[in-house]
Amino acid sequence: QVQLVESGGGLVQPGGSLRVSCAASGFTSDYYRIGWFRQAPGKEREGVSCINSRSGFTTYADSVKGRFTISRESGKNTVYLQMNSLKPEDTAVYYCAATRTACSLQFGVYNYWGQGTQVTVSS
């Protein structure tokens, strides 16, 4: 059974850093592309980043480029999203998702989703 579990969300001040994790089970993330998405209240779900663990390819939304870094720890089948220089507009529920297709920031191509973790950026 495929399962994705996010953790690491919380409250952080503007300019601060946070790392969220996505633990995958039921499949080897080598064969899937893992994406991070976020959804703020009243807004559509937005693609944040994606990683292809086999090729090392990564991609980021323009809104987070240079501030967020996606990475994978193969031994733990876990994907991380390191978020630096956080802004209040980064406040959202962050979801990870898995797809067998190419890396994408479009949520429609993802087959499996985690339950989400709340990230709040506020002073």
ChimeraX attribute file (.defattr): number of C-alpha atoms within 10 A of each C-alpha:
attribute: neighborCount
match mode: 1-to-1
recipient: residues
	/A:1	5
	/A:2	13
	/A:3	16
	/A:4	22
	/A:5	18
	/A:6	23
	/A:7	18
	/A:8	14
	/A:9	18
	/A:10	14
	/A:11	14
	/A:12	18
	/A:13	15
	/A:14	17
	/A:15	14
	/A:16	14
	/A:17	16
	/A:18	19
	/A:19	17
	/A:20	22
	/A:21	24
	/A:22	26
	/A:23	18
	/A:24	22
	/A:25	15
	/A:26	9
	/A:27	14
	/A:28	13
	/A:29	25
	/A:30	14
	/A:31	14
	/A:32	20
	/A:33	22
	/A:34	33
	/A:35	30
	/A:36	29
	/A:37	22
	/A:38	22
	/A:39	18
	/A:40	17
	/A:41	9
	/A:42	6
	/A:43	9
	/A:44	9
	/A:45	17
	/A:46	18
	/A:47	21
	/A:48	25
	/A:49	25
	/A:50	28
	/A:51	27
	/A:52	24
	/A:53	19
	/A:54	11
	/A:55	8
	/A:56	9
	/A:57	12
	/A:58	18
	/A:59	18
	/A:60	21
	/A:61	15
	/A:62	10
	/A:63	11
	/A:64	17
	/A:65	12
	/A:66	12
	/A:67	14
	/A:68	20
	/A:69	19
	/A:70	22
	/A:71	18
	/A:72	20
	/A:73	12
	/A:74	12
	/A:75	6
	/A:76	12
	/A:77	15
	/A:78	20
	/A:79	25
	/A:80	22
	/A:81	23
	/A:82	15
	/A:83	20
	/A:84	17
	/A:85	15
	/A:86	22
	/A:87	18
	/A:88	15
	/A:89	12
	/A:90	20
	/A:91	20
	/A:92	22
	/A:93	18
	/A:94	27
	/A:95	27
	/A:96	31
	/A:97	26
	/A:98	27
	/A:99	21
	/A:100	15
	/A:101	13
	/A:102	15
	/A:103	21
	/A:104	23
	/A:105	19
	/A:106	13
	/A:107	17
	/A:108	8
	/A:109	15
	/A:110	21
	/A:111	12
	/A:112	14
	/A:113	21
	/A:114	20
	/A:115	14
	/A:116	22
	/A:117	21
	/A:118	20
	/A:119	23
	/A:120	21
	/A:121	21
	/A:122	16
	/A:123	9
